[in-house]
Amino acid sequence: MFWRFLVLDIFAYHPKFIYFMKKSFQNISLLLLSLFFSFQSFAQVEIDIQEAAKSYYNAKMCDDYQTLLKFTYPDVIEKAGGPENVIKALELIHETQRKKGFVLQEFKSKPHIQLTETGEETHAIVPVTTISKVPGGKVITESHIIVVGVEENTRWYIIETTSLDDGNIKKVLASWDNTMLLPFKKAPIFKEDK
């Protein structure tokens, strides 16, 4: 036991040992610092994704077509024939739903279940639960949206997956990473008014 302390005491003041210890401490500090910033960056992306989903669904509930247009992926706008056509389509959809007594009342989003970087885009699959008022009750729907971040995640787009599957997703989002699989769709649940 004594010999261990003696050896440590001798090497503790050796210049190479001191240099080695300083380098090790610097490397560990740098590693911890980079882990801290990458975790903070990851956490910020999740916050931004949730804020985008919230803004999108609030715009849907308020029939704010200009905001919905801002969240529409550019390729979708182009395929629809421009922003005016997208707004007309949104107005028609919402008008038809209202005539049938279908009104979105509430939504809840959960943390993303899959996230990947594809080129200059971030793609996240986010679970969403919506509650809509319908004649005679309400409909609870569990679905997913794809949240697409561009411009270093300073700009976000929302793609609803209602009519999408792994076979046709590339028609809407050409840069889709096929390693990400869309979750199975669940049937909506009707709850009758009492």
Contacts in CASP RR format, 6 or more apart in sequence:
PFRMAT RR
TARGET T0000
AUTHOR 0000-0000-0000
METHOD contacts of the structure
MODEL  1
MFWRFLVLDIFAYHPKFIYFMKKSFQNISLLLLSLFFSFQSFAQVEIDIQ
EAAKSYYNAKMCDDYQTLLKFTYPDVIEKAGGPENVIKALELIHETQRKK
GFVLQEFKSKPHIQLTETGEETHAIVPVTTISKVPGGKVITESHIIVVGV
EENTRWYIIETTSLDDGNIKKVLASWDNTMLLPFKKAPIFKEDK
11 17 0 8 1.000
45 115 0 8 1.000
45 122 0 8 1.000
45 124 0 8 1.000
45 153 0 8 1.000
46 111 0 8 1.000
46 112 0 8 1.000
48 153 0 8 1.000
48 156 0 8 1.000
49 112 0 8 1.000
49 124 0 8 1.000
49 126 0 8 1.000
49 147 0 8 1.000
49 156 0 8 1.000
50 109 0 8 1.000
50 111 0 8 1.000
50 126 0 8 1.000
52 71 0 8 1.000
52 147 0 8 1.000
52 156 0 8 1.000
52 158 0 8 1.000
53 107 0 8 1.000
53 109 0 8 1.000
53 126 0 8 1.000
53 128 0 8 1.000
53 145 0 8 1.000
53 147 0 8 1.000
53 158 0 8 1.000
54 109 0 8 1.000
55 67 0 8 1.000
55 71 0 8 1.000
56 67 0 8 1.000
56 68 0 8 1.000
56 71 0 8 1.000
56 145 0 8 1.000
56 158 0 8 1.000
57 104 0 8 1.000
57 107 0 8 1.000
57 109 0 8 1.000
57 128 0 8 1.000
57 130 0 8 1.000
58 64 0 8 1.000
59 65 0 8 1.000
59 67 0 8 1.000
59 68 0 8 1.000
59 71 0 8 1.000
60 68 0 8 1.000
60 104 0 8 1.000
61 104 0 8 1.000
61 105 0 8 1.000
61 107 0 8 1.000
63 94 0 8 1.000
65 87 0 8 1.000
65 90 0 8 1.000
65 91 0 8 1.000
66 87 0 8 1.000
68 90 0 8 1.000
69 77 0 8 1.000
69 83 0 8 1.000
69 86 0 8 1.000
69 87 0 8 1.000
69 90 0 8 1.000
71 156 0 8 1.000
71 157 0 8 1.000
71 158 0 8 1.000
72 86 0 8 1.000
72 157 0 8 1.000
72 158 0 8 1.000
73 148 0 8 1.000
73 157 0 8 1.000
73 158 0 8 1.000
73 159 0 8 1.000
73 172 0 8 1.000
73 173 0 8 1.000
74 157 0 8 1.000
75 172 0 8 1.000
75 173 0 8 1.000
75 174 0 8 1.000
76 86 0 8 1.000
76 159 0 8 1.000
76 172 0 8 1.000
77 83 0 8 1.000
77 86 0 8 1.000
80 86 0 8 1.000
80 89 0 8 1.000
97 103 0 8 1.000
100 134 0 8 1.000
100 135 0 8 1.000
101 133 0 8 1.000
101 134 0 8 1.000
101 135 0 8 1.000
102 132 0 8 1.000
102 133 0 8 1.000
102 134 0 8 1.000
102 139 0 8 1.000
103 132 0 8 1.000
103 133 0 8 1.000
103 134 0 8 1.000
104 130 0 8 1.000
104 131 0 8 1.000
104 132 0 8 1.000
105 131 0 8 1.000
105 132 0 8 1.000
105 133 0 8 1.000
105 138 0 8 1.000
106 130 0 8 1.000
106 131 0 8 1.000
107 128 0 8 1.000
107 129 0 8 1.000
107 130 0 8 1.000
107 131 0 8 1.000
108 128 0 8 1.000
108 129 0 8 1.000
109 126 0 8 1.000
109 127 0 8 1.000
109 128 0 8 1.000
109 129 0 8 1.000
109 145 0 8 1.000
110 126 0 8 1.000
110 127 0 8 1.000
110 128 0 8 1.000
110 129 0 8 1.000
111 126 0 8 1.000
112 124 0 8 1.000
112 125 0 8 1.000
112 126 0 8 1.000
112 147 0 8 1.000
113 125 0 8 1.000
113 126 0 8 1.000
113 127 0 8 1.000
113 144 0 8 1.000
113 183 0 8 1.000
114 124 0 8 1.000
114 125 0 8 1.000
114 180 0 8 1.000
114 181 0 8 1.000
115 122 0 8 1.000
115 123 0 8 1.000
115 124 0 8 1.000
115 125 0 8 1.000
116 122 0 8 1.000
116 123 0 8 1.000
116 177 0 8 1.000
116 179 0 8 1.000
116 180 0 8 1.000
117 123 0 8 1.000
118 175 0 8 1.000
118 176 0 8 1.000
118 177 0 8 1.000
119 175 0 8 1.000
120 150 0 8 1.000
121 148 0 8 1.000
121 149 0 8 1.000
121 150 0 8 1.000
121 175 0 8 1.000
122 148 0 8 1.000
122 149 0 8 1.000
122 150 0 8 1.000
122 153 0 8 1.000
123 146 0 8 1.000
123 147 0 8 1.000
123 148 0 8 1.000
123 149 0 8 1.000
123 173 0 8 1.000
123 175 0 8 1.000
123 176 0 8 1.000
123 177 0 8 1.000
123 180 0 8 1.000
124 146 0 8 1.000
124 147 0 8 1.000
124 148 0 8 1.000
125 144 0 8 1.000
125 145 0 8 1.000
125 146 0 8 1.000
125 161 0 8 1.000
125 180 0 8 1.000
125 182 0 8 1.000
125 183 0 8 1.000
126 144 0 8 1.000
126 145 0 8 1.000
126 146 0 8 1.000
126 147 0 8 1.000
127 142 0 8 1.000
127 143 0 8 1.000
127 144 0 8 1.000
127 183 0 8 1.000
128 142 0 8 1.000
128 143 0 8 1.000
128 144 0 8 1.000
128 145 0 8 1.000
129 140 0 8 1.000
129 141 0 8 1.000
129 142 0 8 1.000
129 143 0 8 1.000
130 140 0 8 1.000
130 141 0 8 1.000
130 143 0 8 1.000
131 138 0 8 1.000
131 139 0 8 1.000
131 140 0 8 1.000
131 141 0 8 1.000
132 138 0 8 1.000
132 139 0 8 1.000
132 141 0 8 1.000
134 190 0 8 1.000
136 192 0 8 1.000
136 193 0 8 1.000
137 190 0 8 1.000
137 191 0 8 1.000
137 192 0 8 1.000
137 193 0 8 1.000
138 190 0 8 1.000
138 191 0 8 1.000
138 193 0 8 1.000
139 188 0 8 1.000
139 189 0 8 1.000
139 190 0 8 1.000
139 191 0 8 1.000
140 188 0 8 1.000
140 189 0 8 1.000
140 191 0 8 1.000
141 186 0 8 1.000
141 188 0 8 1.000
141 189 0 8 1.000
142 186 0 8 1.000
143 160 0 8 1.000
143 161 0 8 1.000
143 162 0 8 1.000
143 185 0 8 1.000
143 186 0 8 1.000
144 161 0 8 1.000
144 182 0 8 1.000
144 183 0 8 1.000
145 158 0 8 1.000
145 159 0 8 1.000
145 160 0 8 1.000
145 161 0 8 1.000
146 158 0 8 1.000
146 159 0 8 1.000
146 161 0 8 1.000
146 173 0 8 1.000
147 156 0 8 1.000
147 157 0 8 1.000
147 158 0 8 1.000
147 159 0 8 1.000
148 156 0 8 1.000
148 157 0 8 1.000
148 158 0 8 1.000
148 159 0 8 1.000
148 173 0 8 1.000
149 155 0 8 1.000
149 156 0 8 1.000
149 157 0 8 1.000
150 156 0 8 1.000
150 157 0 8 1.000
159 172 0 8 1.000
159 173 0 8 1.000
161 169 0 8 1.000
161 182 0 8 1.000
161 185 0 8 1.000
162 185 0 8 1.000
164 172 0 8 1.000
164 182 0 8 1.000
165 182 0 8 1.000
166 178 0 8 1.000
166 181 0 8 1.000
166 182 0 8 1.000
169 176 0 8 1.000
169 182 0 8 1.000
170 176 0 8 1.000
END
